[in-house]
Amino acid sequence: MKAIILLGAPGAGKGTLAEGVRKETDYQHVSTGDMLRVAVKAGTPTGLEAKSYMEKGELVPDDVILRIVGERLAEGRPEDKLMFDGFPRTLEQARQLDAVLEKAGAKVDQVFLLDVPTETIVSRLSGRRICKGCGAVYHVTNIPPKAEGVCDKCGGPLYQRPDDSEATVLNRLEVYQRQTASLIDFYEQKGILIHVNAGTTPQDATKEMLSKLA
Ligand SMILES: [Zn+2]
């Protein structure tokens, strides 16, 4: 079994990149959100435990997430190639993931860190506009609607999510950097951290990551 991890700030384009790599390789895109949804739907004991937290609007604790990851790995086949997205988020989770992978006879093979300048992330996220009617996503400069503030698809009004205001974006980035600094050191010391320039286009970033994939 092979395992790689995608690390990147909010707005770094992890989702688009993961999708590009999935299409071009045999890597499966593994997000903890998806694994949680599958476990909850399947009604496994761990899934039901996770559901009880989600119903209360609480974060699912690390140990429950780790168990779900472990169960997913236990079902895996030796030829599986997994690409983790959004997990691990902390050093503690990274250590636990190593232990879970070891049980499955695997390890983290490569960690891809998406490098994007802060001002690029701020412009990507703070320029985002969403349709109140149909949820379509626009960007004031990159994907502008035909008429300002109006959805091309349904004519609904466009708005900026409070999460995407410049001050909130800067705050989210600071939280991300604080959380992941030790995680980045951890993988750098293992010699498996690989930088990918994700400040350009998703296509270029995907191409660069594919060229560095072992
Ligand atoms: Zn719309």
Boltz pocket constraint, residues with backbone or C-beta under 6 A from the ligand:
constraints:
  - pocket:
      binder: B
      contacts: [[A, 131], [A, 132], [A, 133], [A, 134], [A, 135], [A, 136], [A, 151], [A, 152], [A, 153], [A, 154], [A, 155], [A, 156]]
      max_distance: 6.0
